[in-house]
Amino acid sequence: MKNFVEELKWRGMLQNITPGIEEELAKGPMSAYVGIDPTGDSLHIGHLVSIMILKHFQACGNKPYALVGGATGMIGDPSMKSQERNLLDEQTLAHNVKCIKAQLSKFLDFGSDAPNKAELVNNYDWMKDYTFIDFTRDIGKLITVNYMMSKDSVKKRLSRDSSEGMSFTEFTYQLLQGYDFLYLFEHENVRLQLGGADQWGNITTGTELIRKTLGKEAYALTCPLITKADGGKFGKTEKGNIWLDPERTSPYQFYQFWLNVSDEDAEKYIKIFTMLEREAIEAAIEEHRADPGRRTLQKLLAKEVTIMVHGEQNYQTALKASQMLFGKATAEDLRSLDEQTFLAVFDGVPTFEVSREELPVGILDFLAEKTSIFPSKGEARKMIQGNGFSLNKEKITDISRSVSEADIIDGKYILAQKGKKDYFIVKLK
């Protein structure tokens, strides 16, 4: 079985660690948890680092717990946040938790009979009946305000937001997260909490609570916050987050995100976001450096992550779709795309609308009168006869051809292409 800490080290996934973890792991399997904020019904790739750490933890023979913060999600963590979050109701949180578990199941084994199968827990289950008086008496008295004020998450928030300050609700967040660790330690023998570097203060509040309440030792391990080589925020695009939910970010868009990372980032990300062995990764990096133009590393990274999140079939569709604009995709490939992928591939392409009732129509009329893909029939005729025009990825050479219902793909679109790079979508209404 692999050494969990050593595995994280070579992958660049280790930031802070409390002493004694390696010795404890050497004695036999441990249990650890990662907290996940359920303020949305989908995870995004910003969550992937801590999920991958949990995946490695399970692969090394240990038992992982994914804690969704049904209670803490109602409050909001001040760490790295510029303003207080909107609070969610129970029904919304229950929906979010269900969706998140389905996504986590792609990374963690929840369903087998293995002794280290993953468990999903929700802190709402043990917080919902805990009264404020009991909580402040049992937990609040153990941690001083001075200790809480010393945490980076609190100091940074107060210094950054001096005009509005910080609500008592958010200030108590670290106590609630600390209590989660104490509860899981007592009831599930979870002795290690994992998370991002921004969670170090909250996690160590938990180890302090365990020490003061039970007189026992608990452990903390965090991974670095992932950045891009150019200083930009990882996982953010012009359109926002890259989600794991295919309805929010299509598998094609997901694949494209990884395919388009820089060489420097690809070398870092392939270690963090895949389960490939060290030898395979080092060989891929070496091959890529020998000929960066082939983007070997980005293709391998995009393949591995897309298959892990969306499955082999969606990866193959994304691969076909990515060849649509620049490769040798066929008419059959085009027709195999679902509408979401089709629109994602041709996002931003000039679009025209034509009534179905106007079909069939001669190709020249279609291109120059029903649409303005060409400024005149003469120019359309010239390009068709010069073998420079395609309809739905099929070369058109016959100027007497008609455009009919048979040319419609996905029930409503026709794709026109002038030359190699100029695409147009005609939407039938």
LOVEXVO-480819 format. One record per residue (C-alpha): residue in one letter; residue number from 1; x, y, z. Coordinates in nm, 3 decimals. Each point is the difference from the previous one (the first is absolute). Layout:
BEGIN
A, NUM, X, Y, Z $
...
// end
This chain:
BEGIN
M, 1, 0.000, 0.000, 0.000 $
K, 2, 0.128, 0.348, -0.088 $
N, 3, 0.114, 0.252, 0.261 $
F, 4, -0.277, 0.261, 0.003 $
V, 5, 0.215, 0.296, 0.110 $
E, 6, 0.281, -0.083, -0.245 $
E, 7, -0.256, -0.031, -0.280 $
L, 8, -0.130, 0.350, 0.073 $
K, 9, 0.352, 0.144, 0.025 $
W, 10, 0.118, -0.101, -0.347 $
R, 11, -0.330, 0.109, -0.150 $
G, 12, 0.035, 0.349, 0.152 $
M, 13, -0.314, -0.048, 0.209 $
L, 14, 0.139, 0.057, 0.349 $
Q, 15, 0.009, 0.340, 0.172 $
N, 16, -0.035, -0.037, 0.378 $
I, 17, 0.010, -0.310, 0.217 $
T, 18, -0.012, -0.052, 0.375 $
P, 19, 0.276, -0.218, 0.145 $
G, 20, -0.062, -0.368, 0.054 $
I, 21, -0.228, -0.081, -0.296 $
E, 22, 0.250, -0.220, -0.181 $
E, 23, 0.069, -0.200, 0.316 $
E, 24, -0.376, -0.050, 0.054 $
L, 25, -0.056, -0.108, -0.360 $
A, 26, 0.285, -0.249, 0.030 $
K, 27, -0.192, -0.175, 0.279 $
G, 28, -0.292, -0.083, -0.229 $
P, 29, -0.299, 0.155, -0.180 $
M, 30, -0.140, 0.329, 0.129 $
S, 31, -0.322, 0.189, -0.062 $
A, 32, 0.004, 0.358, -0.129 $
Y, 33, -0.253, 0.249, -0.130 $
V, 34, -0.031, 0.294, -0.234 $
G, 35, -0.270, 0.261, 0.052 $
I, 36, -0.197, 0.108, -0.305 $
D, 37, -0.215, 0.309, -0.014 $
P, 38, -0.346, -0.086, -0.142 $
T, 39, -0.099, 0.354, -0.099 $
G, 40, -0.047, -0.122, -0.360 $
D, 41, -0.136, -0.319, -0.156 $
S, 42, 0.323, -0.064, -0.189 $
L, 43, 0.365, -0.010, 0.087 $
H, 44, 0.246, 0.186, -0.222 $
I, 45, 0.363, -0.070, -0.075 $
G, 46, 0.106, 0.216, 0.294 $
H, 47, -0.127, -0.288, 0.217 $
L, 48, 0.202, -0.259, -0.191 $
V, 49, 0.326, 0.036, 0.192 $
S, 50, -0.143, -0.100, 0.337 $
I, 51, -0.210, -0.272, -0.167 $
M, 52, 0.313, -0.139, -0.168 $
I, 53, 0.177, -0.001, 0.338 $
L, 54, -0.290, -0.203, 0.141 $
K, 55, 0.021, -0.231, -0.304 $
H, 56, 0.372, -0.057, 0.062 $
F, 57, -0.075, -0.056, 0.369 $
Q, 58, -0.244, -0.279, -0.088 $
A, 59, 0.237, -0.145, -0.263 $
C, 60, 0.262, -0.030, 0.275 $
G, 61, -0.234, -0.228, 0.200 $
N, 62, -0.151, 0.263, 0.230 $
K, 63, -0.366, 0.087, 0.061 $
P, 64, -0.123, 0.334, -0.139 $
Y, 65, -0.292, 0.203, 0.126 $
A, 66, -0.156, 0.278, -0.206 $
L, 67, -0.176, 0.245, 0.229 $
V, 68, -0.255, 0.224, -0.163 $
G, 69, -0.065, 0.302, 0.214 $
G, 70, -0.377, 0.003, 0.019 $
A, 71, 0.028, 0.203, 0.323 $
T, 72, 0.313, 0.204, -0.072 $
G, 73, -0.130, 0.064, -0.353 $
M, 74, -0.278, 0.196, 0.163 $
I, 75, 0.258, 0.233, 0.150 $
G, 76, 0.289, 0.044, -0.244 $
D, 77, 0.373, -0.028, 0.045 $
P, 78, 0.186, 0.335, 0.012 $
S, 79, 0.321, -0.155, -0.135 $
M, 80, 0.113, 0.172, -0.319 $
K, 81, -0.346, 0.157, -0.044 $
S, 82, -0.050, 0.370, -0.051 $
Q, 83, -0.359, 0.007, 0.122 $
E, 84, -0.250, -0.200, 0.198 $
R, 85, -0.196, -0.265, -0.187 $
N, 86, -0.371, -0.031, -0.047 $
L, 87, -0.144, -0.258, 0.237 $
L, 88, -0.177, -0.303, -0.149 $
D, 89, -0.319, -0.173, 0.110 $
E, 90, -0.022, -0.368, 0.096 $
Q, 91, -0.170, -0.113, -0.322 $
T, 92, 0.265, 0.159, -0.221 $
L, 93, 0.279, -0.146, 0.211 $
A, 94, -0.153, -0.350, -0.014 $
H, 95, -0.013, 0.023, -0.381 $
N, 96, 0.360, 0.123, -0.015 $
V, 97, 0.125, -0.281, 0.226 $
K, 98, -0.165, -0.265, -0.222 $
C, 99, 0.160, 0.145, -0.314 $
I, 100, 0.343, 0.030, 0.162 $
K, 101, -0.001, -0.363, 0.114 $
A, 102, -0.072, -0.114, -0.356 $
Q, 103, 0.301, 0.196, -0.122 $
L, 104, 0.227, -0.124, 0.280 $
S, 105, -0.090, -0.358, -0.092 $
K, 106, 0.203, 0.043, -0.318 $
F, 107, 0.314, 0.042, 0.211 $
L, 108, -0.061, -0.200, 0.316 $
D, 109, -0.124, -0.352, 0.063 $
F, 110, -0.318, 0.036, 0.207 $
G, 111, -0.170, -0.321, -0.104 $
S, 112, 0.232, -0.295, 0.052 $
D, 113, 0.038, -0.231, 0.298 $
A, 114, 0.361, 0.111, 0.053 $
P, 115, 0.083, 0.099, 0.360 $
N, 116, 0.131, 0.332, -0.132 $
K, 117, -0.304, 0.089, -0.211 $
A, 118, -0.076, 0.372, 0.000 $
E, 119, -0.271, 0.149, 0.221 $
L, 120, -0.206, 0.313, -0.054 $
V, 121, -0.100, 0.190, 0.313 $
N, 122, -0.195, 0.321, 0.047 $
N, 123, 0.072, 0.221, 0.300 $
Y, 124, -0.363, 0.113, 0.001 $
D, 125, -0.082, -0.343, 0.146 $
W, 126, 0.187, 0.073, 0.323 $
M, 127, -0.044, 0.377, 0.012 $
K, 128, -0.375, 0.033, -0.060 $
D, 129, -0.099, -0.089, 0.357 $
Y, 130, 0.300, 0.157, 0.172 $
T, 131, -0.131, 0.309, 0.179 $
F, 132, 0.190, 0.326, 0.001 $
I, 133, 0.026, -0.006, 0.379 $
D, 134, 0.143, -0.353, 0.001 $
F, 135, 0.244, 0.076, -0.280 $
T, 136, 0.137, 0.316, 0.160 $
R, 137, 0.026, -0.172, 0.337 $
D, 138, 0.164, -0.318, -0.131 $
I, 139, 0.216, 0.137, -0.280 $
G, 140, 0.014, 0.379, 0.022 $
K, 141, 0.169, -0.003, 0.339 $
L, 142, 0.290, -0.214, -0.126 $
I, 143, 0.135, 0.238, -0.265 $
T, 144, 0.099, 0.357, 0.086 $
V, 145, -0.088, 0.301, -0.213 $
N, 146, 0.372, 0.078, -0.017 $
Y, 147, 0.061, -0.342, -0.157 $
M, 148, -0.281, 0.052, -0.252 $
M, 149, 0.121, 0.351, -0.088 $
S, 150, 0.348, -0.131, -0.073 $
K, 151, -0.121, -0.208, -0.295 $
D, 152, 0.098, 0.130, -0.343 $
S, 153, -0.353, -0.044, -0.135 $
V, 154, -0.130, 0.240, 0.265 $
K, 155, 0.290, 0.247, -0.013 $
K, 156, -0.007, 0.028, -0.378 $
R, 157, -0.375, 0.043, -0.009 $
L, 158, 0.004, 0.273, 0.266 $
S, 159, 0.288, 0.190, -0.160 $
R, 160, -0.155, -0.026, -0.346 $
D, 161, -0.353, 0.084, 0.106 $
S, 162, 0.046, 0.257, 0.273 $
S, 163, -0.306, 0.203, -0.105 $
E, 164, -0.248, -0.287, 0.042 $
G, 165, 0.191, -0.213, 0.245 $
M, 166, -0.088, -0.364, 0.051 $
S, 167, -0.324, -0.140, 0.137 $
F, 168, -0.010, -0.213, 0.313 $
T, 169, -0.147, -0.273, -0.222 $
E, 170, 0.313, -0.022, -0.210 $
F, 171, 0.229, 0.051, 0.298 $
T, 172, -0.140, -0.316, 0.159 $
Y, 173, 0.058, -0.207, -0.314 $
Q, 174, 0.332, -0.136, 0.116 $
L, 175, -0.162, -0.125, 0.321 $
L, 176, -0.264, -0.186, -0.200 $
Q, 177, 0.260, -0.153, -0.232 $
G, 178, 0.211, -0.086, 0.302 $
Y, 179, -0.297, -0.172, 0.158 $
D, 180, -0.048, -0.208, -0.317 $
F, 181, 0.350, -0.137, 0.045 $
L, 182, -0.066, -0.071, 0.368 $
Y, 183, -0.329, -0.176, -0.083 $
L, 184, 0.155, -0.219, -0.271 $
F, 185, 0.298, -0.076, 0.225 $
E, 186, -0.232, -0.121, 0.275 $
H, 187, -0.260, -0.181, -0.210 $
E, 188, 0.194, -0.125, -0.306 $
N, 189, 0.360, -0.005, 0.124 $
V, 190, 0.095, 0.258, -0.267 $
R, 191, 0.340, 0.127, 0.112 $
L, 192, 0.108, 0.202, -0.304 $
Q, 193, -0.157, 0.292, -0.183 $
L, 194, 0.109, 0.089, -0.354 $
G, 195, -0.065, 0.320, -0.192 $
G, 196, 0.135, 0.300, -0.187 $
A, 197, 0.266, 0.225, 0.148 $
D, 198, -0.265, 0.266, 0.073 $
Q, 199, -0.163, -0.247, 0.243 $
W, 200, 0.304, -0.045, 0.224 $
G, 201, -0.133, 0.233, 0.270 $
N, 202, -0.341, -0.167, 0.012 $
I, 203, 0.152, -0.350, 0.000 $
T, 204, 0.243, 0.072, 0.282 $
T, 205, -0.286, 0.144, 0.207 $
G, 206, -0.141, -0.353, -0.022 $
T, 207, 0.324, -0.162, 0.115 $
E, 208, 0.008, 0.246, 0.291 $
L, 209, -0.357, -0.086, 0.100 $
I, 210, 0.079, -0.372, -0.008 $
R, 211, 0.309, 0.052, 0.213 $
K, 212, -0.191, 0.209, 0.257 $
T, 213, -0.313, -0.216, 0.008 $
L, 214, 0.138, -0.351, -0.027 $
G, 215, 0.370, 0.045, 0.074 $
K, 216, 0.081, -0.177, -0.329 $
E, 217, 0.202, 0.086, -0.308 $
A, 218, -0.160, 0.074, -0.337 $
Y, 219, 0.172, 0.094, -0.323 $
A, 220, -0.025, 0.249, -0.284 $
L, 221, 0.130, 0.000, -0.356 $
T, 222, -0.058, 0.262, -0.268 $
C, 223, 0.081, 0.039, -0.368 $
P, 224, 0.115, 0.318, -0.173 $
L, 225, -0.256, 0.226, -0.162 $
I, 226, 0.031, -0.063, -0.372 $
T, 227, 0.109, 0.291, -0.214 $
K, 228, 0.072, 0.056, -0.368 $
A, 229, 0.349, 0.078, -0.126 $
D, 230, -0.116, 0.342, -0.124 $
G, 231, -0.141, 0.090, 0.341 $
G, 232, -0.363, -0.040, -0.106 $
K, 233, -0.253, -0.185, 0.212 $
F, 234, -0.010, -0.373, -0.061 $
G, 235, -0.328, -0.140, -0.131 $
K, 236, -0.142, 0.335, -0.106 $
T, 237, -0.077, 0.092, -0.361 $
E, 238, -0.177, 0.296, -0.156 $
K, 239, -0.323, -0.189, 0.054 $
G, 240, 0.074, -0.080, 0.365 $
N, 241, 0.069, -0.329, 0.178 $
I, 242, 0.072, -0.330, -0.171 $
W, 243, -0.266, -0.224, 0.153 $
L, 244, -0.010, -0.379, 0.033 $
D, 245, -0.370, 0.003, -0.092 $
P, 246, -0.023, -0.061, -0.378 $
E, 247, -0.309, 0.220, -0.016 $
R, 248, 0.202, 0.298, 0.122 $
T, 249, 0.328, -0.072, -0.174 $
S, 250, -0.032, -0.241, -0.291 $
P, 251, 0.254, -0.284, -0.023 $
Y, 252, 0.133, 0.172, -0.313 $
Q, 253, 0.058, 0.330, 0.184 $
F, 254, 0.146, -0.194, 0.293 $
Y, 255, 0.241, -0.182, -0.232 $
Q, 256, 0.095, 0.326, -0.172 $
F, 257, 0.088, 0.164, 0.332 $
W, 258, 0.268, -0.259, 0.072 $
L, 259, 0.113, -0.017, -0.362 $
N, 260, 0.072, 0.373, -0.001 $
V, 261, 0.210, 0.031, 0.318 $
S, 262, 0.358, 0.124, -0.038 $
D, 263, 0.295, -0.239, -0.021 $
E, 264, 0.112, 0.102, 0.349 $
D, 265, -0.344, -0.055, 0.148 $
A, 266, -0.042, -0.333, -0.183 $
E, 267, 0.316, -0.132, 0.169 $
K, 268, -0.143, 0.096, 0.338 $
Y, 269, -0.363, -0.098, -0.056 $
I, 270, 0.068, -0.349, -0.138 $
K, 271, 0.153, -0.093, 0.335 $
I, 272, -0.286, 0.149, 0.201 $
F, 273, -0.309, -0.088, -0.200 $
T, 274, 0.075, -0.349, -0.131 $
M, 275, 0.076, -0.336, 0.158 $
L, 276, 0.274, -0.078, -0.252 $
E, 277, 0.312, -0.160, 0.145 $
R, 278, 0.316, 0.205, 0.046 $
E, 279, 0.188, -0.182, -0.279 $
A, 280, -0.281, 0.062, -0.252 $
I, 281, -0.021, 0.368, 0.091 $
E, 282, 0.375, 0.056, -0.021 $
A, 283, 0.011, -0.177, -0.338 $
A, 284, -0.288, 0.216, -0.129 $
I, 285, 0.171, 0.320, 0.120 $
E, 286, 0.322, -0.103, -0.173 $
E, 287, -0.184, -0.081, -0.323 $
H, 288, -0.183, 0.333, 0.013 $
R, 289, 0.316, 0.202, 0.056 $
A, 290, 0.156, -0.162, -0.307 $
D, 291, -0.282, 0.135, -0.220 $
P, 292, -0.226, 0.247, 0.186 $
G, 293, -0.194, 0.081, -0.317 $
R, 294, -0.173, -0.338, 0.009 $
R, 295, -0.144, 0.083, 0.344 $
T, 296, 0.046, -0.362, 0.111 $
L, 297, -0.027, 0.088, 0.367 $
Q, 298, -0.314, 0.210, -0.033 $
K, 299, -0.171, -0.274, -0.203 $
L, 300, 0.087, -0.263, 0.260 $
L, 301, -0.110, 0.225, 0.288 $
A, 302, -0.328, 0.088, -0.172 $
K, 303, -0.067, -0.366, -0.079 $
E, 304, 0.065, -0.127, 0.353 $
V, 305, -0.203, 0.267, 0.181 $
T, 306, -0.291, -0.007, -0.247 $
I, 307, -0.031, -0.380, 0.022 $
M, 308, 0.017, 0.013, 0.380 $
V, 309, -0.276, 0.264, 0.023 $
H, 310, -0.218, -0.073, -0.306 $
G, 311, 0.085, -0.352, -0.115 $
E, 312, 0.158, -0.151, -0.312 $
Q, 313, -0.292, 0.065, -0.235 $
N, 314, -0.021, 0.371, 0.080 $
Y, 315, 0.378, 0.024, -0.039 $
Q, 316, -0.025, -0.152, -0.350 $
T, 317, -0.278, 0.246, -0.088 $
A, 318, 0.210, 0.290, 0.131 $
L, 319, 0.296, -0.124, -0.200 $
K, 320, -0.208, -0.014, -0.319 $
A, 321, -0.144, 0.341, 0.074 $
S, 322, 0.344, 0.153, 0.057 $
Q, 323, 0.101, -0.116, -0.349 $
M, 324, -0.308, 0.163, -0.148 $
L, 325, 0.149, 0.347, -0.049 $
F, 326, 0.360, -0.088, -0.077 $
G, 327, 0.020, -0.372, -0.078 $
K, 328, -0.141, -0.230, -0.265 $
A, 329, -0.340, -0.058, 0.154 $
T, 330, -0.262, -0.161, -0.223 $
A, 331, -0.368, 0.065, -0.058 $
E, 332, -0.068, -0.313, 0.205 $
D, 333, 0.204, 0.142, 0.289 $
L, 334, -0.197, 0.325, -0.019 $
R, 335, -0.335, -0.177, 0.007 $
S, 336, 0.109, -0.210, 0.299 $
L, 337, 0.035, 0.310, 0.220 $
D, 338, -0.281, 0.082, 0.241 $
E, 339, -0.144, 0.350, -0.017 $
Q, 340, 0.186, 0.123, 0.310 $
T, 341, 0.337, -0.109, -0.140 $
F, 342, -0.082, 0.132, -0.347 $
L, 343, -0.081, 0.345, 0.141 $
A, 344, 0.308, -0.008, 0.225 $
V, 345, 0.230, -0.080, -0.294 $
F, 346, -0.145, 0.275, -0.217 $
D, 347, -0.048, 0.255, 0.277 $
G, 348, 0.032, 0.351, -0.140 $
V, 349, -0.044, -0.107, -0.363 $
P, 350, -0.224, 0.240, -0.204 $
T, 351, -0.356, -0.130, 0.003 $
F, 352, -0.292, 0.050, -0.239 $
E, 353, -0.364, -0.101, 0.037 $
V, 354, -0.205, -0.147, -0.284 $
S, 355, -0.358, -0.129, 0.005 $
R, 356, -0.047, -0.372, -0.065 $
E, 357, -0.282, 0.090, -0.234 $
E, 358, 0.254, 0.149, -0.241 $
L, 359, 0.163, -0.338, -0.055 $
P, 360, 0.088, -0.145, -0.242 $
V, 361, 0.187, 0.291, -0.152 $
G, 362, 0.280, 0.021, -0.255 $
I, 363, 0.349, 0.011, 0.152 $
L, 364, 0.085, 0.339, -0.154 $
D, 365, -0.324, 0.158, 0.123 $
F, 366, 0.059, -0.156, 0.342 $
L, 367, 0.352, 0.146, 0.030 $
A, 368, -0.054, 0.347, -0.144 $
E, 369, -0.369, 0.084, 0.049 $
K, 370, -0.149, -0.204, 0.286 $
T, 371, 0.324, 0.067, 0.189 $
S, 372, 0.291, 0.232, -0.071 $
I, 373, 0.272, -0.264, 0.032 $
F, 374, 0.111, 0.130, -0.342 $
P, 375, -0.056, 0.357, -0.115 $
S, 376, -0.119, -0.119, -0.341 $
K, 377, -0.098, -0.311, -0.193 $
G, 378, 0.299, 0.058, -0.225 $
E, 379, 0.247, -0.030, 0.290 $
A, 380, -0.183, -0.306, 0.133 $
R, 381, 0.010, -0.163, -0.346 $
K, 382, 0.370, 0.075, -0.035 $
M, 383, 0.096, -0.156, 0.337 $
I, 384, -0.219, -0.308, -0.050 $
Q, 385, 0.149, -0.062, -0.344 $
G, 386, 0.346, 0.056, 0.145 $
N, 387, -0.058, -0.280, 0.253 $
G, 388, 0.016, 0.244, 0.292 $
F, 389, -0.344, -0.043, 0.159 $
S, 390, -0.142, -0.268, 0.232 $
L, 391, -0.344, -0.063, 0.143 $
N, 392, -0.002, -0.204, 0.320 $
K, 393, 0.365, -0.098, -0.064 $
E, 394, -0.079, -0.131, -0.350 $
K, 395, 0.155, 0.169, -0.304 $
I, 396, -0.260, 0.152, -0.229 $
T, 397, 0.096, 0.027, -0.371 $
D, 398, -0.341, 0.003, -0.167 $
I, 399, -0.145, 0.352, -0.027 $
S, 400, -0.339, -0.143, -0.099 $
R, 401, -0.029, -0.186, 0.332 $
S, 402, -0.287, 0.084, 0.236 $
V, 403, 0.011, 0.038, 0.378 $
S, 404, -0.279, -0.210, 0.154 $
E, 405, -0.126, -0.148, 0.328 $
A, 406, 0.250, -0.286, -0.048 $
D, 407, 0.283, 0.249, 0.064 $
I, 408, -0.122, 0.095, 0.347 $
I, 409, 0.206, -0.136, 0.292 $
D, 410, -0.115, -0.022, 0.362 $
G, 411, -0.348, 0.081, -0.126 $
K, 412, 0.072, 0.369, -0.051 $
Y, 413, 0.348, 0.088, -0.137 $
I, 414, 0.194, 0.009, -0.324 $
L, 415, 0.375, 0.066, 0.007 $
A, 416, 0.157, 0.190, -0.287 $
Q, 417, 0.376, 0.037, -0.051 $
K, 418, 0.188, 0.237, -0.232 $
G, 419, 0.360, -0.096, -0.056 $
K, 420, 0.180, -0.160, 0.295 $
K, 421, -0.096, 0.222, 0.290 $
D, 422, -0.318, 0.200, -0.061 $
Y, 423, -0.303, -0.173, 0.151 $
F, 424, -0.365, 0.106, 0.005 $
I, 425, -0.301, -0.152, 0.174 $
V, 426, -0.345, 0.014, -0.152 $
K, 427, -0.274, -0.061, 0.254 $
L, 428, -0.332, -0.124, -0.133 $
K, 429, -0.306, 0.143, 0.169 $
// end
